[in-house]
Amino acid sequence: MRSAIKTKDNLDLSKYEIFDIEINATASVVWSLLTTYEEVPKVFGFITRIKRVRQTGPILLLEQEVQPLPPVPAIKYAVEVVEEKEVKLSWDGRTPYIKVNKGFFKLQPLDGGKRTHVTFACWAEAALLVPVFVVRMQQKIIMPKVLQILKDHAEKK
């Protein structure tokens, strides 16, 4: 599932953890699971709450709460999201506990649109006293699970 993706977005991916998966569902179905924000906590259990705050042009501001793996406590933060419909969902999170939380889901149709290749990339750095290795370990465990959950839900639709 680990990917060696290159980007055309002039984005330095050297600090990102990147995983990908192929899903037997259209990009529209996958996109719906990622962007129907009220339903996201039901799909991805570690995201416990999402609330739309406002939208300014293409930028959507959300408040969300996530429950990482122990020993890390639940984290509340604001996240700016940019949607490129059925192509790319990018975010930049803001919290005193996380210095950097940037990432994206990128969708690429396969087989004439019947299947979708999904890339999930995230660069996270904790602030305060959380060591980098703890954040990286969490990512390496959580990110493949997120993709598998996404695949399981999309293929049921």
Summary of the structure (lengths in Angstrom):
residues: 157
radius of gyration: 15.1
end to end distance: 22.5
largest distance: 47.9
contacts: 430
relative contact order: 0.22
helix: 28%
strand: 44%
